[in-house]
Amino acid sequence: MTKDIEEMVSSCEKCMKYHNKQPKEPMQTRDIPLLPRQVVASDMLEHKNQHYLVVIDYFSKYIEALRLKGKTSRDVIQCLSEIFSRHGYRQTLVADNMPYNSKEMRQYASKCGIHITTISPTYGQSNGLAEKAVHIVKNLLRKECNLNEGLMDYRNTPISNFPYTPNQMLFSRQMLVPQVCRDVPLLLEKRQAKYKEFYDRGSKPLLPLKEGDSVRFKKPGEKHLAPAVVKGEHETPRSYAITDGAGKEYRRNRRQIHLTHEPFTTISEYLSEESESETDQFDVNLPNVSTESRADLEPTTTDTNVSAGLRRSARVRSVPSWHKDYVMY
């Protein structure tokens, strides 16, 4: 009976249109890099009309922040080149789609041997480490302290639930004192497993989608869920390519996609159904008269004797019965 209820609700258009947000899935952790500078995450922030590029290393949690001249691909490439000139090219760069998914950025990454991994649009927690770095840099800017000095203090402070600082893990030194860090990947793995244990409380795995499934998702700027169909699975985990009724393609995380059992309708069929329903409604509201009588009801433009002035009503007005005991003036 429970299964029948679930199928009925998933087939109901109104139920799916106003469906609540889906529960979180168990955390899917990234592999711990074996060495520093192998994998980095990047994001941009805006503070007082100034744009900044933030880059953080997955191994050492070392943060770099540079002011951008603009938000174009060329501006981002210029800042990345400055960062890579100090520490060398990375193997993998995890970032948002824009501008990292642009043609110019792809050409730069191919030239430098960098693999760019983009996250699902409108799902920032897929790049959670970069979001955390943005939060740290933003707090430093809000406190109106010197950004370079603030980052220096951060790099020389042990990260949460860990014995080493970003400087120690990246350069094997604390300020000017050499200090070798041992078993860093193992300690990072234990730290990650602990965070996953707390995050997975109350989580629920969602069924994987396959090509052709009818789904619903929220379009940018809209409040309700719109129908779509799954086109295929993206190369990144839990990310799918879907197509709406107008044929426009979107990319969304599995948590943002609601699986339904309702038939998918293309936009042309939807518009034809709407026009038919409006025509039927118009015909129902019309009085039951013949075509000739409809023509008689329509005003003619050839009659010039029709008065255009206001006409007083000819309805007979009767005095209310309770007025019989009164003299009316």
Phi and psi in degrees as GROMACS dihedral restraints (atoms count N, CA, C in turn):
[ dihedral_restraints ]
;  ai    aj    ak    al  type     phi  dphi    fc
    3     4     5     6     1   -62.6    20    10
    4     5     6     7     1   -39.7    20    10
    6     7     8     9     1   -65.6    20    10
    7     8     9    10     1   -38.2    20    10
    9    10    11    12     1   -64.8    20    10
   10    11    12    13     1   -38.8    20    10
   12    13    14    15     1   -65.7    20    10
   13    14    15    16     1   -42.5    20    10
   15    16    17    18     1   -62.4    20    10
   16    17    18    19     1   -41.5    20    10
   18    19    20    21     1   -66.6    20    10
   19    20    21    22     1   -37.9    20    10
   21    22    23    24     1   -65.9    20    10
   22    23    24    25     1   -43.3    20    10
   24    25    26    27     1   -67.1    20    10
   25    26    27    28     1   -40.3    20    10
   27    28    29    30     1   -70.6    20    10
   28    29    30    31     1   -15.6    20    10
   30    31    32    33     1   -96.1    20    10
   31    32    33    34     1    -7.1    20    10
   33    34    35    36     1   -85.0    20    10
   34    35    36    37     1   125.2    20    10
   36    37    38    39     1   -64.9    20    10
   37    38    39    40     1   -45.5    20    10
   39    40    41    42     1   -65.6    20    10
   40    41    42    43     1   -40.3    20    10
   42    43    44    45     1   -62.6    20    10
   43    44    45    46     1   -42.2    20    10
   45    46    47    48     1   -75.9    20    10
   46    47    48    49     1   -30.5    20    10
   48    49    50    51     1   -65.0    20    10
   49    50    51    52     1   -36.3    20    10
   51    52    53    54     1  -109.7    20    10
   52    53    54    55     1    30.7    20    10
   54    55    56    57     1   -68.9    20    10
   55    56    57    58     1   145.3    20    10
   57    58    59    60     1   -73.1    20    10
   58    59    60    61     1   167.3    20    10
   60    61    62    63     1   -65.9    20    10
   61    62    63    64     1   143.2    20    10
   63    64    65    66     1   -75.2    20    10
   64    65    66    67     1   154.0    20    10
   66    67    68    69     1   -68.6    20    10
   67    68    69    70     1   159.5    20    10
   69    70    71    72     1   -70.1    20    10
   70    71    72    73     1   148.9    20    10
   72    73    74    75     1   -91.1    20    10
   73    74    75    76     1   162.5    20    10
   75    76    77    78     1   -58.1    20    10
   76    77    78    79     1   145.2    20    10
   78    79    80    81     1   -62.8    20    10
   79    80    81    82     1   133.7    20    10
   81    82    83    84     1  -107.7    20    10
   82    83    84    85     1   101.6    20    10
   84    85    86    87     1   -81.1    20    10
   85    86    87    88     1   154.1    20    10
   87    88    89    90     1   -88.9    20    10
   88    89    90    91     1   155.6    20    10
   90    91    92    93     1   -66.6    20    10
   91    92    93    94     1   138.5    20    10
   93    94    95    96     1   -73.7    20    10
   94    95    96    97     1   125.8    20    10
   96    97    98    99     1   -65.1    20    10
   97    98    99   100     1   148.4    20    10
   99   100   101   102     1   -81.2    20    10
  100   101   102   103     1   -23.7    20    10
  102   103   104   105     1  -136.9    20    10
  103   104   105   106     1   157.6    20    10
  105   106   107   108     1   -65.0    20    10
  106   107   108   109     1   158.6    20    10
  108   109   110   111     1    67.7    20    10
  109   110   111   112     1     9.9    20    10
  111   112   113   114     1   -77.8    20    10
  112   113   114   115     1   -47.2    20    10
  114   115   116   117     1  -127.1    20    10
  115   116   117   118     1   130.9    20    10
  117   118   119   120     1  -130.1    20    10
  118   119   120   121     1   157.0    20    10
  120   121   122   123     1  -119.1    20    10
  121   122   123   124     1   147.5    20    10
  123   124   125   126     1  -138.9    20    10
  124   125   126   127     1   149.6    20    10
  126   127   128   129     1  -159.9    20    10
  127   128   129   130     1   168.1    20    10
  129   130   131   132     1  -119.4    20    10
  130   131   132   133     1   152.6    20    10
  132   133   134   135     1  -137.9    20    10
  133   134   135   136     1   161.4    20    10
  135   136   137   138     1  -126.2    20    10
  136   137   138   139     1   132.3    20    10
  138   139   140   141     1  -143.9    20    10
  139   140   141   142     1   118.1    20    10
  141   142   143   144     1    52.8    20    10
  142   143   144   145     1    50.3    20    10
  144   145   146   147     1    63.6    20    10
  145   146   147   148     1    17.6    20    10
  147   148   149   150     1  -116.1    20    10
  148   149   150   151     1   136.2    20    10
  150   151   152   153     1  -102.8    20    10
  151   152   153   154     1   140.6    20    10
  153   154   155   156     1  -130.3    20    10
  154   155   156   157     1   145.0    20    10
  156   157   158   159     1  -101.6    20    10
  157   158   159   160     1   127.5    20    10
  159   160   161   162     1  -116.8    20    10
  160   161   162   163     1   129.3    20    10
  162   163   164   165     1  -129.4    20    10
  163   164   165   166     1   131.8    20    10
  165   166   167   168     1  -130.6    20    10
  166   167   168   169     1   140.3    20    10
  168   169   170   171     1   -85.6    20    10
  169   170   171   172     1   132.2    20    10
  171   172   173   174     1   -67.8    20    10
  172   173   174   175     1   -30.3    20    10
  174   175   176   177     1   -80.9    20    10
  175   176   177   178     1   -54.9    20    10
  177   178   179   180     1   -96.9    20    10
  178   179   180   181     1   -10.4    20    10
  180   181   182   183     1    62.0    20    10
  181   182   183   184     1    27.1    20    10
  183   184   185   186     1   -78.7    20    10
  184   185   186   187     1   128.4    20    10
  186   187   188   189     1  -107.5    20    10
  187   188   189   190     1   135.2    20    10
  189   190   191   192     1  -118.7    20    10
  190   191   192   193     1   137.6    20    10
  192   193   194   195     1  -138.3    20    10
  193   194   195   196     1   124.4    20    10
  195   196   197   198     1  -129.3    20    10
  196   197   198   199     1   145.8    20    10
  198   199   200   201     1   -78.3    20    10
  199   200   201   202     1   136.5    20    10
  201   202   203   204     1   -97.5    20    10
  202   203   204   205     1   145.4    20    10
  204   205   206   207     1   -76.2    20    10
  205   206   207   208     1   -29.6    20    10
  207   208   209   210     1  -160.2    20    10
  208   209   210   211     1  -169.9    20    10
  210   211   212   213     1  -111.3    20    10
  211   212   213   214     1    15.5    20    10
  213   214   215   216     1   -79.9    20    10
  214   215   216   217     1   168.0    20    10
  216   217   218   219     1   -62.4    20    10
  217   218   219   220     1   -37.9    20    10
  219   220   221   222     1   -63.8    20    10
  220   221   222   223     1   -40.1    20    10
  222   223   224   225     1   -66.2    20    10
  223   224   225   226     1   -41.6    20    10
  225   226   227   228     1   -66.7    20    10
  226   227   228   229     1   -41.5    20    10
  228   229   230   231     1   -62.3    20    10
  229   230   231   232     1   -38.7    20    10
  231   232   233   234     1   -62.6    20    10
  232   233   234   235     1   -42.7    20    10
  234   235   236   237     1   -71.0    20    10
  235   236   237   238     1   -38.5    20    10
  237   238   239   240     1   -63.4    20    10
  238   239   240   241     1   -38.7    20    10
  240   241   242   243     1   -62.9    20    10
  241   242   243   244     1   -37.0    20    10
  243   244   245   246     1   -65.8    20    10
  244   245   246   247     1   -40.2    20    10
  246   247   248   249     1   -69.2    20    10
  247   248   249   250     1   -44.0    20    10
  249   250   251   252     1   -69.3    20    10
  250   251   252   253     1   -24.3    20    10
  252   253   254   255     1   -67.4    20    10
  253   254   255   256     1   -23.5    20    10
  255   256   257   258     1   -87.3    20    10
  256   257   258   259     1   -37.1    20    10
  258   259   260   261     1  -122.3    20    10
  259   260   261   262     1     2.6    20    10
  261   262   263   264     1    87.8    20    10
  262   263   264   265     1   165.1    20    10
  264   265   266   267     1   -72.1    20    10
  265   266   267   268     1   147.4    20    10
  267   268   269   270     1   -94.6    20    10
  268   269   270   271     1   161.8    20    10
  270   271   272   273     1   -81.5    20    10
  271   272   273   274     1   -40.2    20    10
  273   274   275   276     1  -134.7    20    10
  274   275   276   277     1   137.9    20    10
  276   277   278   279     1  -123.9    20    10
  277   278   279   280     1   117.7    20    10
  279   280   281   282     1   -99.4    20    10
  280   281   282   283     1   125.5    20    10
  282   283   284   285     1  -158.5    20    10
  283   284   285   286     1   176.0    20    10
  285   286   287   288     1   -71.2    20    10
  286   287   288   289     1   177.0    20    10
  288   289   290   291     1   -76.5    20    10
  289   290   291   292     1   -39.6    20    10
  291   292   293   294     1  -112.1    20    10
  292   293   294   295     1   131.3    20    10
  294   295   296   297     1   -93.1    20    10
  295   296   297   298     1    16.2    20    10
  297   298   299   300     1   -74.1    20    10
  298   299   300   301     1   -14.9    20    10
  300   301   302   303     1   -99.1    20    10
  301   302   303   304     1     9.1    20    10
  303   304   305   306     1   -76.6    20    10
  304   305   306   307     1   163.9    20    10
  306   307   308   309     1   -65.0    20    10
  307   308   309   310     1   -41.5    20    10
  309   310   311   312     1   -64.4    20    10
  310   311   312   313     1   -40.2    20    10
  312   313   314   315     1   -69.6    20    10
  313   314   315   316     1   -37.0    20    10
  315   316   317   318     1   -64.8    20    10
  316   317   318   319     1   -40.1    20    10
  318   319   320   321     1   -65.3    20    10
  319   320   321   322     1   -40.3    20    10
  321   322   323   324     1   -64.5    20    10
  322   323   324   325     1   -42.4    20    10
  324   325   326   327     1   -66.2    20    10
  325   326   327   328     1   -40.4    20    10
  327   328   329   330     1   -64.9    20    10
  328   329   330   331     1   -37.5    20    10
  330   331   332   333     1   -66.1    20    10
  331   332   333   334     1   -37.7    20    10
  333   334   335   336     1   -92.9    20    10
  334   335   336   337     1    -1.5    20    10
  336   337   338   339     1    74.6    20    10
  337   338   339   340     1    31.3    20    10
  339   340   341   342     1  -105.5    20    10
  340   341   342   343     1   133.2    20    10
  342   343   344   345     1   -95.6    20    10
  343   344   345   346     1   118.7    20    10
  345   346   347   348     1   -94.4    20    10
  346   347   348   349     1   125.5    20    10
  348   349   350   351     1  -111.2    20    10
  349   350   351   352     1   116.1    20    10
  351   352   353   354     1   -96.9    20    10
  352   353   354   355     1   152.4    20    10
  354   355   356   357     1   -95.8    20    10
  355   356   357   358     1   170.3    20    10
  357   358   359   360     1   -67.4    20    10
  358   359   360   361     1   135.4    20    10
  360   361   362   363     1   -59.7    20    10
  361   362   363   364     1   146.9    20    10
  363   364   365   366     1    60.4    20    10
  364   365   366   367     1    21.2    20    10
  366   367   368   369     1  -133.6    20    10
  367   368   369   370     1    75.0    20    10
  369   370   371   372     1   -65.8    20    10
  370   371   372   373     1   -24.5    20    10
  372   373   374   375     1   -69.9    20    10
  373   374   375   376     1   -11.1    20    10
  375   376   377   378     1   -65.1    20    10
  376   377   378   379     1   -24.3    20    10
  378   379   380   381     1  -115.5    20    10
  379   380   381   382     1    54.9    20    10
  381   382   383   384     1   -63.5    20    10
  382   383   384   385     1   -34.3    20    10
  384   385   386   387     1   -65.7    20    10
  385   386   387   388     1   -40.7    20    10
  387   388   389   390     1   -66.9    20    10
  388   389   390   391     1   -37.9    20    10
  390   391   392   393     1   -62.6    20    10
  391   392   393   394     1   -38.6    20    10
  393   394   395   396     1   -66.4    20    10
  394   395   396   397     1   -39.6    20    10
  396   397   398   399     1   -64.5    20    10
  397   398   399   400     1   -39.8    20    10
  399   400   401   402     1   -61.6    20    10
  400   401   402   403     1   -40.5    20    10
  402   403   404   405     1   -62.2    20    10
  403   404   405   406     1   -41.6    20    10
  405   406   407   408     1   -65.0    20    10
  406   407   408   409     1   -47.0    20    10
  408   409   410   411     1   -65.8    20    10
  409   410   411   412     1   -37.9    20    10
  411   412   413   414     1   -65.0    20    10
  412   413   414   415     1   -39.1    20    10
  414   415   416   417     1   -63.7    20    10
  415   416   417   418     1   -37.8    20    10
  417   418   419   420     1   -65.2    20    10
  418   419   420   421     1   -39.7    20    10
  420   421   422   423     1   -70.2    20    10
  421   422   423   424     1   -36.1    20    10
  423   424   425   426     1   -66.9    20    10
  424   425   426   427     1   -32.8    20    10
  426   427   428   429     1   -77.8    20    10
  427   428   429   430     1    -1.4    20    10
  429   430   431   432     1    56.1    20    10
  430   431   432   433     1    37.1    20    10
  432   433   434   435     1   -99.2    20    10
  433   434   435   436     1   167.5    20    10
  435   436   437   438     1   -64.9    20    10
  436   437   438   439     1   125.1    20    10
  438   439   440   441     1   -63.6    20    10
  439   440   441   442     1   -41.7    20    10
  441   442   443   444     1   -65.3    20    10
  442   443   444   445     1   -41.8    20    10
  444   445   446   447     1   -67.7    20    10
  445   446   447   448     1   -38.4    20    10
  447   448   449   450     1   -63.8    20    10
  448   449   450   451     1   -41.4    20    10
  450   451   452   453     1   -67.3    20    10
  451   452   453   454     1   -33.3    20    10
  453   454   455   456     1   -63.9    20    10
  454   455   456   457     1   -42.6    20    10
  456   457   458   459     1   -64.4    20    10
  457   458   459   460     1   -39.4    20    10
  459   460   461   462     1   -64.0    20    10
  460   461   462   463     1   -42.8    20    10
  462   463   464   465     1   -68.4    20    10
  463   464   465   466     1   -20.5    20    10
  465   466   467   468     1  -103.3    20    10
  466   467   468   469     1    14.4    20    10
  468   469   470   471     1  -112.8    20    10
  469   470   471   472     1   131.9    20    10
  471   472   473   474     1   -58.7    20    10
  472   473   474   475     1   136.4    20    10
  474   475   476   477     1   -71.2    20    10
  475   476   477   478     1   163.2    20    10
  477   478   479   480     1   -62.1    20    10
  478   479   480   481     1   136.9    20    10
  480   481   482   483     1    55.9    20    10
  481   482   483   484     1    39.7    20    10
  483   484   485   486     1  -152.5    20    10
  484   485   486   487     1   144.5    20    10
  486   487   488   489     1   -83.5    20    10
  487   488   489   490     1   -13.4    20    10
  489   490   491   492     1  -112.2    20    10
  490   491   492   493     1   158.4    20    10
  492   493   494   495     1   -95.8    20    10
  493   494   495   496     1   162.5    20    10
  495   496   497   498     1   -57.3    20    10
  496   497   498   499     1   -37.8    20    10
  498   499   500   501     1   -64.3    20    10
  499   500   501   502     1   -40.6    20    10
  501   502   503   504     1   -64.2    20    10
  502   503   504   505     1   -41.0    20    10
  504   505   506   507     1   -75.4    20    10
  505   506   507   508     1   -29.4    20    10
  507   508   509   510     1   -88.2    20    10
  508   509   510   511     1   -43.4    20    10
  510   511   512   513     1  -111.7    20    10
  511   512   513   514     1    -1.3    20    10
  513   514   515   516     1    56.3    20    10
  514   515   516   517     1    40.0    20    10
  516   517   518   519     1  -156.7    20    10
  517   518   519   520     1   150.4    20    10
  519   520   521   522     1  -110.0    20    10
  520   521   522   523     1   106.5    20    10
  522   523   524   525     1    56.6    20    10
  523   524   525   526     1  -112.1    20    10
  525   526   527   528     1  -104.3    20    10
  526   527   528   529     1     3.6    20    10
  528   529   530   531     1   -99.4    20    10
  529   530   531   532     1   116.7    20    10
  531   532   533   534     1   -64.0    20    10
  532   533   534   535     1   138.2    20    10
  534   535   536   537     1  -155.2    20    10
  535   536   537   538     1   116.6    20    10
  537   538   539   540     1   -83.5    20    10
  538   539   540   541     1   131.8    20    10
  540   541   542   543     1   -96.0    20    10
  541   542   543   544     1   131.0    20    10
  543   544   545   546     1  -113.9    20    10
  544   545   546   547     1   148.0    20    10
  546   547   548   549     1    56.9    20    10
  547   548   549   550     1    35.0    20    10
  549   550   551   552     1   -63.6    20    10
  550   551   552   553     1   -48.4    20    10
  552   553   554   555     1   -57.6    20    10
  553   554   555   556     1   -39.6    20    10
  555   556   557   558     1   -66.0    20    10
  556   557   558   559     1   -42.5    20    10
  558   559   560   561     1   -66.9    20    10
  559   560   561   562     1   -38.5    20    10
  561   562   563   564     1   -65.3    20    10
  562   563   564   565     1   -36.7    20    10
  564   565   566   567     1   -66.1    20    10
  565   566   567   568     1   -41.7    20    10
  567   568   569   570     1   -65.2    20    10
  568   569   570   571     1   -40.6    20    10
  570   571   572   573     1   -63.4    20    10
  571   572   573   574     1   -42.0    20    10
  573   574   575   576     1   -65.9    20    10
  574   575   576   577     1   -40.2    20    10
  576   577   578   579     1   -64.6    20    10
  577   578   579   580     1   -34.6    20    10
  579   580   581   582     1   -67.3    20    10
  580   581   582   583     1   -43.3    20    10
  582   583   584   585     1   -63.8    20    10
  583   584   585   586     1   -39.5    20    10
  585   586   587   588     1   -64.7    20    10
  586   587   588   589     1   -37.7    20    10
  588   589   590   591     1   -60.7    20    10
  589   590   591   592     1   -44.1    20    10
  591   592   593   594     1   -71.6    20    10
  592   593   594   595     1   -37.2    20    10
  594   595   596   597     1   -68.9    20    10
  595   596   597   598     1   -35.4    20    10
  597   598   599   600     1   -73.9    20    10
  598   599   600   601     1    -6.7    20    10
  600   601   602   603     1   -67.6    20    10
  601   602   603   604     1   122.4    20    10
  603   604   605   606     1    83.7    20    10
  604   605   606   607     1     4.3    20    10
  606   607   608   609     1   -85.3    20    10
  607   608   609   610     1   162.2    20    10
  609   610   611   612     1  -145.8    20    10
  610   611   612   613     1   122.5    20    10
  612   613   614   615     1   -68.9    20    10
  613   614   615   616     1   140.2    20    10
  615   616   617   618     1  -100.0    20    10
  616   617   618   619     1   151.7    20    10
  618   619   620   621     1   -67.0    20    10
  619   620   621   622     1   137.9    20    10
  621   622   623   624     1   -67.0    20    10
  622   623   624   625     1   151.5    20    10
  624   625   626   627     1  -100.1    20    10
  625   626   627   628     1   154.8    20    10
  627   628   629   630     1  -128.4    20    10
  628   629   630   631     1   164.1    20    10
  630   631   632   633     1   -61.5    20    10
  631   632   633   634     1   132.0    20    10
  633   634   635   636     1    97.1    20    10
  634   635   636   637     1    -6.6    20    10
  636   637   638   639     1   -67.5    20    10
  637   638   639   640     1   139.6    20    10
  639   640   641   642     1   -82.3    20    10
  640   641   642   643     1   128.1    20    10
  642   643   644   645     1  -137.4    20    10
  643   644   645   646     1   173.9    20    10
  645   646   647   648     1  -134.7    20    10
  646   647   648   649     1   147.4    20    10
  648   649   650   651     1  -151.1    20    10
  649   650   651   652     1   166.0    20    10
  651   652   653   654     1   -97.4    20    10
  652   653   654   655     1   122.3    20    10
  654   655   656   657     1   -79.5    20    10
  655   656   657   658     1   156.4    20    10
  657   658   659   660     1   -60.4    20    10
  658   659   660   661     1   129.2    20    10
  660   661   662   663     1    84.8    20    10
  661   662   663   664     1    -1.3    20    10
  663   664   665   666     1  -109.9    20    10
  664   665   666   667     1   152.3    20    10
  666   667   668   669     1   -92.2    20    10
  667   668   669   670     1   -30.6    20    10
  669   670   671   672     1  -106.2    20    10
  670   671   672   673     1   165.0    20    10
  672   673   674   675     1   -81.9    20    10
  673   674   675   676     1   134.3    20    10
  675   676   677   678     1  -103.8    20    10
  676   677   678   679     1   148.5    20    10
  678   679   680   681     1   -74.4    20    10
  679   680   681   682     1   150.8    20    10
  681   682   683   684     1  -159.6    20    10
  682   683   684   685     1   176.1    20    10
  684   685   686   687     1  -133.1    20    10
  685   686   687   688     1   142.7    20    10
  687   688   689   690     1   -74.2    20    10
  688   689   690   691     1   127.1    20    10
  690   691   692   693     1   -93.0    20    10
  691   692   693   694     1   -33.2    20    10
  693   694   695   696     1   170.1    20    10
  694   695   696   697     1   174.5    20    10
  696   697   698   699     1   -93.9    20    10
  697   698   699   700     1   136.4    20    10
  699   700   701   702     1   -80.4    20    10
  700   701   702   703     1   164.3    20    10
  702   703   704   705     1   -68.8    20    10
  703   704   705   706     1   -26.4    20    10
  705   706   707   708     1   -81.9    20    10
  706   707   708   709     1   150.4    20    10
  708   709   710   711     1   -62.6    20    10
  709   710   711   712     1   141.8    20    10
  711   712   713   714     1    57.8    20    10
  712   713   714   715     1    30.2    20    10
  714   715   716   717     1  -123.5    20    10
  715   716   717   718     1   134.7    20    10
  717   718   719   720     1  -132.0    20    10
  718   719   720   721     1   150.9    20    10
  720   721   722   723     1   -98.5    20    10
  721   722   723   724     1   125.9    20    10
  723   724   725   726     1  -127.4    20    10
  724   725   726   727     1   157.5    20    10
  726   727   728   729     1  -127.5    20    10
  727   728   729   730     1   131.5    20    10
  729   730   731   732     1   -86.2    20    10
  730   731   732   733     1  -176.0    20    10
  732   733   734   735     1   -65.8    20    10
  733   734   735   736     1   -24.9    20    10
  735   736   737   738     1   -83.7    20    10
  736   737   738   739     1    -2.3    20    10
  738   739   740   741     1    88.7    20    10
  739   740   741   742     1     5.5    20    10
  741   742   743   744     1   -82.6    20    10
  742   743   744   745     1   136.5    20    10
  744   745   746   747     1   -97.0    20    10
  745   746   747   748     1   138.3    20    10
  747   748   749   750     1  -128.3    20    10
  748   749   750   751     1   160.4    20    10
  750   751   752   753     1  -125.0    20    10
  751   752   753   754     1   124.9    20    10
  753   754   755   756     1  -139.5    20    10
  754   755   756   757     1   155.9    20    10
  756   757   758   759     1   -75.4    20    10
  757   758   759   760     1   155.6    20    10
  759   760   761   762     1   -59.2    20    10
  760   761   762   763     1   -33.9    20    10
  762   763   764   765     1   -67.7    20    10
  763   764   765   766     1   -23.2    20    10
  765   766   767   768     1   -88.1    20    10
  766   767   768   769     1    -3.8    20    10
  768   769   770   771     1  -111.7    20    10
  769   770   771   772     1   127.1    20    10
  771   772   773   774     1  -103.8    20    10
  772   773   774   775     1   119.3    20    10
  774   775   776   777     1   -75.7    20    10
  775   776   777   778     1   132.4    20    10
  777   778   779   780     1  -127.5    20    10
  778   779   780   781     1   170.1    20    10
  780   781   782   783     1  -115.5    20    10
  781   782   783   784     1    12.9    20    10
  783   784   785   786     1   -82.1    20    10
  784   785   786   787     1   148.0    20    10
  786   787   788   789     1   -68.5    20    10
  787   788   789   790     1   138.7    20    10
  789   790   791   792     1   -82.1    20    10
  790   791   792   793     1   133.1    20    10
  792   793   794   795     1  -117.0    20    10
  793   794   795   796     1   128.3    20    10
  795   796   797   798     1   -70.9    20    10
  796   797   798   799     1   165.1    20    10
  798   799   800   801     1   -67.5    20    10
  799   800   801   802     1   -31.5    20    10
  801   802   803   804     1   -67.7    20    10
  802   803   804   805     1   -42.7    20    10
  804   805   806   807     1   -66.0    20    10
  805   806   807   808     1   -37.9    20    10
  807   808   809   810     1   -63.9    20    10
  808   809   810   811     1   -43.4    20    10
  810   811   812   813     1   -67.0    20    10
  811   812   813   814     1   -39.4    20    10
  813   814   815   816     1   -65.9    20    10
  814   815   816   817     1   -38.3    20    10
  816   817   818   819     1   -64.9    20    10
  817   818   819   820     1   -40.2    20    10
  819   820   821   822     1   -64.9    20    10
  820   821   822   823     1   -43.2    20    10
  822   823   824   825     1   -65.2    20    10
  823   824   825   826     1   -38.0    20    10
  825   826   827   828     1   -65.7    20    10
  826   827   828   829     1   -40.9    20    10
  828   829   830   831     1   -65.5    20    10
  829   830   831   832     1   -38.2    20    10
  831   832   833   834     1   -66.6    20    10
  832   833   834   835     1   -38.5    20    10
  834   835   836   837     1   -65.9    20    10
  835   836   837   838     1   -43.0    20    10
  837   838   839   840     1   -62.8    20    10
  838   839   840   841     1   -40.6    20    10
  840   841   842   843     1   -65.0    20    10
  841   842   843   844     1   -38.3    20    10
  843   844   845   846     1   -65.8    20    10
  844   845   846   847     1   -40.7    20    10
  846   847   848   849     1   -69.5    20    10
  847   848   849   850     1   -34.6    20    10
  849   850   851   852     1   -68.0    20    10
  850   851   852   853     1   -37.2    20    10
  852   853   854   855     1   -76.6    20    10
  853   854   855   856     1   -15.9    20    10
  855   856   857   858     1   -73.6    20    10
  856   857   858   859     1   146.1    20    10
  858   859   860   861     1   -67.0    20    10
  859   860   861   862     1   156.1    20    10
  861   862   863   864     1   -81.4    20    10
  862   863   864   865     1    80.6    20    10
  864   865   866   867     1  -127.7    20    10
  865   866   867   868     1   160.4    20    10
  867   868   869   870     1   -80.1    20    10
  868   869   870   871     1   172.6    20    10
  870   871   872   873     1   -64.8    20    10
  871   872   873   874     1   -37.8    20    10
  873   874   875   876     1   -66.5    20    10
  874   875   876   877     1   -41.3    20    10
  876   877   878   879     1   -68.8    20    10
  877   878   879   880     1   -31.1    20    10
  879   880   881   882     1   -63.7    20    10
  880   881   882   883     1   -40.4    20    10
  882   883   884   885     1   -64.9    20    10
  883   884   885   886     1   -34.0    20    10
  885   886   887   888     1   -68.8    20    10
  886   887   888   889     1   -30.7    20    10
  888   889   890   891     1   -74.0    20    10
  889   890   891   892     1   -22.4    20    10
  891   892   893   894     1   -77.2    20    10
  892   893   894   895     1   139.8    20    10
  894   895   896   897     1   -69.5    20    10
  895   896   897   898     1   142.9    20    10
  897   898   899   900     1  -100.4    20    10
  898   899   900   901     1   143.3    20    10
  900   901   902   903     1   -87.1    20    10
  901   902   903   904     1   -10.3    20    10
  903   904   905   906     1   -85.3    20    10
  904   905   906   907     1   -18.9    20    10
  906   907   908   909     1   -79.0    20    10
  907   908   909   910     1   114.1    20    10
  909   910   911   912     1   -98.9    20    10
  910   911   912   913     1    -1.8    20    10
  912   913   914   915     1   -93.2    20    10
  913   914   915   916     1     0.7    20    10
  915   916   917   918     1   -74.4    20    10
  916   917   918   919     1   127.3    20    10
  918   919   920   921     1   -76.1    20    10
  919   920   921   922     1   134.7    20    10
  921   922   923   924     1   -91.5    20    10
  922   923   924   925     1    -2.1    20    10
  924   925   926   927     1   -80.7    20    10
  925   926   927   928     1   175.1    20    10
  927   928   929   930     1   -76.5    20    10
  928   929   930   931     1   146.3    20    10
  930   931   932   933     1  -116.1    20    10
  931   932   933   934     1   133.5    20    10
  933   934   935   936     1   -80.8    20    10
  934   935   936   937     1   142.4    20    10
  936   937   938   939     1   -65.2    20    10
  937   938   939   940     1   140.9    20    10
  939   940   941   942     1   -99.3    20    10
  940   941   942   943     1    10.7    20    10
  942   943   944   945     1   -69.7    20    10
  943   944   945   946     1   136.5    20    10
  945   946   947   948     1   -74.9    20    10
  946   947   948   949     1   126.9    20    10
  948   949   950   951     1  -101.3    20    10
  949   950   951   952     1   124.9    20    10
  951   952   953   954     1  -103.7    20    10
  952   953   954   955     1   147.2    20    10
  954   955   956   957     1   -79.1    20    10
  955   956   957   958     1   135.5    20    10
  957   958   959   960     1   -59.1    20    10
  958   959   960   961     1   148.2    20    10
  960   961   962   963     1   -64.9    20    10
  961   962   963   964     1   -30.0    20    10
  963   964   965   966     1   -75.0    20    10
  964   965   966   967     1    -3.7    20    10
  966   967   968   969     1   -89.5    20    10
  967   968   969   970     1    -0.8    20    10
  969   970   971   972     1   -67.2    20    10
  970   971   972   973     1   -23.7    20    10
  972   973   974   975     1   -86.6    20    10
  973   974   975   976     1     2.6    20    10
  975   976   977   978     1  -120.2    20    10
  976   977   978   979     1   153.2    20    10
  978   979   980   981     1   -95.7    20    10
  979   980   981   982     1   120.3    20    10
  981   982   983   984     1   -95.3    20    10
  982   983   984   985     1   134.7    20    10
